[in-house]
Amino acid sequence: MGQQFEFKLGAQEDVLHPRRFAPRQDLLPMVIDADPTAARGHAVAAKARPAILPADIAAEDAFRLTLLQCKWHIASNIAAIVEARETEGIHQMRVGFRRLRVALTSFGGDFRTPALESLGARARKLAEKLAPARDLDVFVEELLEPAAEANGAVEAFGLLRARAGQARRTAWDYAVAHVTGPSFGAFMNDLSEALDGRIWFEAAGRAHATKGHMAFEIPAREIAGRMLAHRLKVARKRGRHLNRLTDEQRHAFRISLKKLRYTAEFFAPLYEARTMRPFHRRLSRMQDILGGLNDVAVARSTLDKLVAARDGLAASERADLSFAAGIVYGWHLDRAGHIWKKGKTRWKDFAKVEPFWEN
């Protein structure tokens, strides 16, 4: 089995230990194996698809269709995680949860009911439970090897690589346990019932007066323009004084751009594609920059956990592990500095682009 150590995975209260839990036959057949990247089935990850929204669709109909598409995105990646252990599957499911949470807040205050806010909070917790597996996927596949190769065949990287692989297998076991566990199943059932019953009407006390409620009946495009303008205003505010942003402020800036992008994607069918391309292209480029910077945060957090769990290691092994971790983090920190220089230019380019919803 090799060296055993504890890797913090957050709250695991709703699942049994992955070595002991029983498969949920009502969801999907489940396979737990040591290697999360090995092929086990034909399930593949599914990316988000735009909802089909007619140009004159009412706000309430657009809201429901958008949420249904987010639900589809999440559900379509269950098999990719449970059956195939596909790394892209866990990434896409987390994206699905994020898109759902943004969708719940993208149609104005009349749609923000306590029941839907509760679903949003539950979606966030479920996504957080998948985060350790996703972070270790990124670390093993995208962060560790480039830094190791750039610094030569240092023996210490072997120990770091082995510990990261073991932590990754454990994190994936828990991720599968969560996706087949009671909290996930209850959430999906409650989300389905909320969408089927249009819970936003009942929660607002309007079950018998839906036709007359203008916020639900107005064209979705009217709401789209207001919400996109709001998202852009928030992003510009958080991107102000870009050179002096702290790590926390930069993270908030990154989140504001994600919300802007998802909201733009939700309402994209209501606009001509050619008017949107410059906006989306520049926004995507800016997000790529911030994603590269986030890699540094993932590397630092993962390395801290891998190095902290050193029980049972000889003194020389501890020294090798710490040395390798320092090399990996330092390499990505230096890389981030170069990336950020491009970010300043790209943010200026994005700030100049004309909002497509004002055309």
C-alpha positions in Angstrom: 0.0 0.0 0.0 2.9 2.4 0.5 3.2 5.3 2.9 -0.2 6.1 4.6 -1.0 9.7 5.6 -4.1 11.8 6.2 -5.2 14.4 3.7 -7.9 16.8 4.8 -11.0 16.4 2.7 -13.4 18.7 4.6 -16.8 17.7 6.0 -17.7 14.1 5.2 -20.7 13.8 7.4 -23.1 12.4 4.8 -21.0 9.5 3.5 -19.5 6.4 5.0 -15.8 5.8 4.5 -15.3 4.9 0.8 -13.9 1.5 1.8 -17.1 0.6 3.6 -20.0 2.3 1.9 -22.5 0.3 -0.2 -23.3 1.2 -3.8 -26.5 3.1 -4.5 -28.1 0.8 -7.0 -30.9 3.3 -7.6 -28.4 5.8 -9.0 -25.7 4.1 -10.9 -23.5 1.0 -10.7 -20.4 2.0 -8.8 -16.8 0.9 -9.1 -14.1 2.0 -6.6 -10.6 1.5 -7.8 -7.1 2.7 -6.9 -6.5 4.6 -10.1 -8.9 7.5 -10.7 -7.8 8.0 -14.3 -8.1 4.4 -15.5 -10.8 3.7 -18.0 -13.7 1.8 -16.5 -16.6 2.5 -18.8 -17.8 4.4 -21.8 -19.3 7.4 -19.9 -17.8 10.7 -21.0 -17.9 14.2 -19.4 -20.6 16.6 -20.6 -20.1 20.3 -21.1 -22.7 23.0 -20.6 -25.1 23.6 -23.5 -27.0 26.8 -24.0 -30.7 26.8 -23.4 -32.9 27.2 -26.4 -34.5 30.6 -25.8 -36.8 32.3 -28.4 -36.1 36.0 -28.8 -39.5 36.9 -27.3 -39.5 34.5 -24.4 -40.9 35.7 -21.1 -38.6 36.0 -18.1 -40.2 33.2 -16.1 -39.9 30.7 -19.0 -36.3 31.7 -19.6 -35.5 31.3 -15.9 -37.0 27.8 -15.8 -35.3 26.6 -19.0 -31.9 28.0 -17.8 -32.2 26.1 -14.5 -33.2 22.9 -16.3 -30.1 23.2 -18.5 -27.9 23.6 -15.4 -29.6 20.6 -13.8 -28.9 18.6 -17.0 -25.2 19.6 -16.9 -24.8 18.3 -13.4 -26.7 15.1 -13.9 -25.0 14.3 -17.2 -21.6 14.0 -15.4 -22.7 11.5 -12.7 -21.6 8.5 -14.9 -18.4 10.2 -15.9 -17.4 10.4 -12.2 -18.9 7.2 -10.8 -18.4 4.8 -13.7 -15.5 6.2 -15.6 -13.6 8.2 -13.0 -13.0 10.8 -15.7 -11.2 13.9 -14.4 -13.1 16.1 -16.8 -16.3 14.8 -15.3 -15.6 16.1 -11.9 -14.6 19.4 -13.3 -17.7 19.7 -15.4 -20.0 18.8 -12.5 -18.4 21.6 -10.4 -18.9 24.0 -13.3 -22.5 22.8 -13.4 -23.0 23.6 -9.7 -21.4 27.1 -10.2 -23.6 27.8 -13.2 -26.7 26.8 -11.3 -25.9 29.1 -8.5 -25.2 32.0 -10.8 -28.4 31.3 -12.7 -30.4 31.5 -9.5 -29.3 35.1 -9.1 -29.3 36.2 -12.8 -33.0 37.0 -13.2 -33.6 39.7 -10.6 -35.0 39.8 -7.1 -38.4 38.4 -7.8 -36.8 35.1 -8.5 -34.7 35.1 -5.4 -36.9 33.2 -3.0 -35.8 31.6 0.3 -36.4 28.1 -1.2 -34.2 28.8 -4.2 -31.5 30.4 -2.1 -31.5 27.3 0.0 -30.9 25.2 -3.1 -28.1 27.5 -4.1 -26.4 27.1 -0.7 -26.8 23.3 -0.9 -25.3 23.4 -4.4 -22.3 25.3 -3.1 -21.7 22.7 -0.3 -21.9 19.8 -2.8 -19.4 21.5 -5.1 -17.0 22.1 -2.2 -17.0 18.4 -1.4 -15.7 17.7 -4.9 -13.0 20.3 -4.7 -10.2 18.2 -3.1 -10.4 15.6 -6.0 -10.4 18.4 -8.6 -7.5 20.3 -7.0 -5.4 17.1 -6.9 -6.3 16.3 -10.5 -5.0 19.8 -11.5 -2.0 19.4 -9.3 -0.9 16.0 -10.6 -1.8 16.5 -14.2 -1.0 20.2 -14.8 1.1 21.6 -12.0 3.6 19.1 -10.7 5.1 17.6 -13.9 5.9 20.9 -15.7 7.8 22.2 -12.6 9.6 18.9 -12.1 10.7 18.7 -15.8 11.8 22.3 -15.8 14.1 21.6 -12.8 15.6 18.3 -13.9 15.2 14.7 -12.6 15.4 15.5 -8.9 14.9 12.4 -6.8 12.7 14.2 -4.3 10.0 14.6 -6.9 9.3 10.9 -6.8 8.2 11.1 -3.2 6.1 14.1 -3.8 4.5 12.5 -6.8 3.7 9.3 -4.9 2.1 11.2 -2.0 0.0 13.4 -4.4 -1.2 10.2 -6.2 -2.2 8.6 -3.0 -4.0 11.7 -1.8 -5.7 11.9 -5.1 -7.0 8.3 -5.0 -8.4 9.0 -1.5 -10.1 12.3 -2.6 -11.6 10.5 -5.6 -13.0 7.8 -3.4 -14.8 10.4 -1.3 -16.0 12.3 -4.4 -17.6 9.2 -5.7 -19.1 8.5 -2.2 -20.6 12.0 -2.2 -22.1 11.8 -5.7 -23.7 8.4 -4.8 -24.6 9.6 -1.3 -27.9 10.8 0.3 -27.2 14.5 0.2 -26.5 14.5 -3.6 -29.6 12.4 -4.3 -31.8 14.5 -2.1 -30.6 17.7 -3.7 -31.2 16.5 -7.3 -34.8 15.3 -6.3 -35.5 18.7 -4.6 -34.2 20.6 -7.6 -36.4 18.6 -9.9 -39.4 19.2 -7.8 -38.7 22.9 -7.6 -38.5 23.2 -11.3 -41.4 21.0 -12.1 -43.6 22.8 -9.6 -42.2 26.3 -10.4 -41.6 26.8 -6.7 -40.8 30.5 -7.2 -44.5 31.2 -7.6 -45.5 29.4 -4.5 -42.7 30.8 -2.4 -43.6 34.3 -3.3 -47.3 33.7 -2.5 -48.4 34.1 -6.1 -49.6 30.6 -7.0 -53.0 32.0 -8.1 -51.9 35.3 -9.7 -49.0 34.4 -12.0 -50.5 35.9 -15.2 -50.6 39.4 -13.7 -47.2 39.5 -12.2 -45.2 41.7 -14.6 -41.7 40.7 -13.4 -42.4 37.1 -14.6 -44.2 38.1 -17.8 -41.9 40.8 -19.2 -39.5 39.7 -22.0 -36.4 38.0 -20.8 -34.3 40.4 -22.9 -35.3 43.3 -20.6 -34.0 41.5 -17.6 -30.9 40.3 -19.5 -29.7 43.9 -20.2 -30.1 45.0 -16.6 -28.4 41.9 -15.2 -25.5 42.0 -17.6 -25.0 45.7 -16.9 -24.9 45.0 -13.2 -22.5 42.1 -13.6 -20.2 44.2 -15.7 -20.3 47.1 -13.2 -19.3 44.8 -10.4 -16.4 43.3 -12.4 -15.1 46.7 -13.4 -15.3 47.9 -9.8 -13.4 44.9 -8.5 -10.8 45.2 -11.3 -10.1 48.8 -10.4 -6.5 49.4 -9.3 -5.5 46.1 -10.7 -1.9 46.5 -9.7 -2.7 46.8 -6.1 -5.2 43.9 -5.6 -4.6 41.6 -2.7 -5.0 37.8 -3.1 -8.5 38.0 -1.7 -9.4 40.9 -3.9 -8.0 39.2 -7.0 -10.1 36.1 -6.1 -13.3 38.3 -5.8 -12.4 39.8 -9.2 -12.1 36.4 -10.7 -15.4 35.3 -9.3 -17.1 38.5 -10.7 -15.8 37.7 -14.2 -17.1 34.1 -13.9 -20.5 35.4 -13.0 -20.4 37.9 -15.9 -19.5 35.1 -18.3 -22.1 32.6 -17.1 -24.8 35.3 -17.2 -23.8 36.3 -20.7 -23.9 32.6 -21.8 -27.4 32.2 -20.2 -28.8 35.1 -22.2 -26.7 34.5 -25.4 -29.6 33.0 -27.4 -31.4 36.3 -27.1 -28.7 38.2 -29.1 -27.0 37.9 -32.4 -23.8 35.8 -32.2 -21.7 38.3 -34.2 -22.4 41.1 -31.7 -21.2 38.9 -28.8 -18.0 37.5 -30.2 -15.6 40.4 -29.3 -17.0 40.6 -25.8 -16.7 36.8 -25.2 -13.3 36.6 -26.7 -11.7 39.3 -24.6 -13.5 38.1 -21.4 -12.3 34.5 -22.0 -8.7 35.8 -22.4 -8.9 37.7 -19.2 -10.3 34.6 -17.4 -7.4 32.5 -18.8 -5.0 34.9 -17.0 -6.8 34.7 -13.7 -7.1 30.9 -14.1 -3.3 30.7 -14.4 -2.9 32.8 -11.3 -5.3 30.5 -9.5 -3.0 27.6 -10.3 -0.5 29.2 -7.9 -3.1 29.2 -5.1 -4.0 25.5 -5.8 -0.3 24.6 -5.9 0.4 26.3 -2.6 -2.7 24.8 -0.8 -2.0 21.3 -2.1 1.7 21.4 -1.3 1.0 22.7 2.3 -1.2 19.6 2.9 1.1 17.1 1.3 4.1 18.4 3.2 2.3 18.7 6.5 1.4 15.0 6.5 4.9 13.7 7.2 4.4 11.1 9.9 6.5 8.0 9.3 9.0 9.7 7.0 12.7 9.6 7.7 14.5 12.9 8.2 16.1 12.7 4.8 12.7 12.0 3.2 11.2 15.0 4.9 13.9 17.2 3.6 13.5 15.9 0.1 9.7 16.4 0.3 10.1 20.0 1.5 12.7 20.7 -1.1 10.6 19.4 -4.0 7.5 21.4 -2.7 9.6 24.5 -2.6 10.8 24.0 -6.2 7.3 23.4 -7.5 5.8 26.4 -5.7 8.6 28.7 -6.6 8.4 27.7 -10.3 4.7 28.5 -10.5 5.1 31.7 -8.5 7.7 32.9 -11.0 5.4 31.9 -13.9 2.5 33.8 -12.3 4.5 37.0 -12.4 4.9 36.7 -16.2 1.2 35.8 -16.6 0.0 38.8 -14.6 1.9 41.2 -16.9 -0.3 40.0 -19.7 -3.3 40.3 -17.5 -3.0 44.1 -17.2 -2.9 44.5 -21.0 -5.9 42.1 -21.5 -8.0 43.9 -18.9 -7.4 47.2 -20.7 -8.5 45.5 -23.9 -11.6 44.1 -22.3 -12.5 47.4 -20.7 -12.7 49.0 -24.1 -15.1 46.4 -25.7 -18.7 47.6 -26.2 -21.3 45.6 -24.2 -23.2 43.6 -26.8 -26.5 44.0 -25.0 -26.4 47.8 -25.7 -26.4 47.4 -29.4 
